[in-house]
Amino acid sequence: MALEYPDNLTYFETHEYALLEDDTATVGITAYAVDQLGDIVFLELPEVGERVGKQEQFGTVESVKAVEDLVSPVTGEVVARNDELLDAPEKLGDDPYEEGWMIKVKVDDPAELDEGMSSEDYSQKIEGDDDENDDDDD
């Protein structure tokens, strides 16, 4: 199954994405991250009103395989949180982009997103990472 990376999002090395609309970024994890995690069983997200910092942990995602930190691609104040995901974290596997967004952040400096990757660059990076990992299977 080919994983999708919508063109309108900005992607980051830590497998988060951001969609900037005006001064608010919608943040979540990519389909690749969800695929690597497997069945997601628990999610921890910040409260509305909390501040997050660029490249700082803003929560955790737990699967049957591992617990991973969620890393914010931007600095700002959390203005919304997807509480539906907290009750049903497995929904991330259905749609990490539309229904599976995690937090919305009022961004202090939109230029922080300039360090991200396009969907094409992210996809190439992921395929490169997978190629390196596939060598073990031979």
HUGI-V945902 format. One record per residue. N is the residue number from 0. OMEGA is omega in whole degrees, -180 to 180 (999 if undefined). NEAR is the number of other ideal C-beta (glycine too) atoms within 8 Angstrom. Layout:
BEGIN
n	omega	near
N	OMEGA	NEAR
N	OMEGA	NEAR
END
This chain:
BEGIN
n	omega	near
0	178	2
1	178	3
2	-177	9
3	176	6
4	-177	12
5	-177	7
6	-175	6
7	-178	4
8	173	11
9	-174	12
10	-176	14
11	-178	13
12	-176	5
13	176	7
14	168	10
15	173	15
16	175	13
17	173	14
18	-178	9
19	175	11
20	-171	6
21	-179	4
22	-178	6
23	178	11
24	171	14
25	-173	10
26	176	15
27	177	12
28	-174	13
29	176	14
30	178	10
31	180	10
32	179	12
33	-180	13
34	-179	8
35	-178	7
36	-175	12
37	-176	8
38	-179	8
39	-174	14
40	-177	8
41	-179	8
42	176	13
43	-178	7
44	179	12
45	177	10
46	172	6
47	-178	8
48	177	5
49	176	8
50	174	7
51	180	14
52	177	7
53	179	8
54	176	7
55	179	8
56	175	8
57	179	12
58	178	12
59	173	11
60	-176	15
61	176	12
62	177	12
63	-178	5
64	-169	5
65	169	6
66	-178	6
67	174	10
68	171	6
69	-174	13
70	-177	11
71	176	15
72	-177	16
73	174	15
74	178	11
75	-178	11
76	177	9
77	-179	16
78	176	8
79	179	7
80	-179	12
81	-178	11
82	178	6
83	180	8
84	179	13
85	180	9
86	-177	5
87	-176	6
88	179	12
89	178	9
90	177	11
91	-180	15
92	-180	8
93	-174	7
94	-177	8
95	-174	11
96	-177	11
97	-178	5
98	-171	7
99	175	15
100	-175	11
101	-179	13
102	171	15
103	-173	12
104	170	14
105	-168	9
106	176	14
107	-175	7
108	-179	7
109	180	7
110	177	5
111	-178	12
112	180	13
113	-179	5
114	-179	5
115	-178	9
116	171	10
117	178	8
118	-180	11
119	179	6
120	-180	9
121	-180	12
122	179	9
123	179	8
124	-179	10
125	-180	10
126	176	8
127	178	8
128	-180	8
129	179	8
130	179	8
131	-179	7
132	-177	7
133	-179	8
134	-179	7
135	-174	5
136	-175	4
137	999	4
END
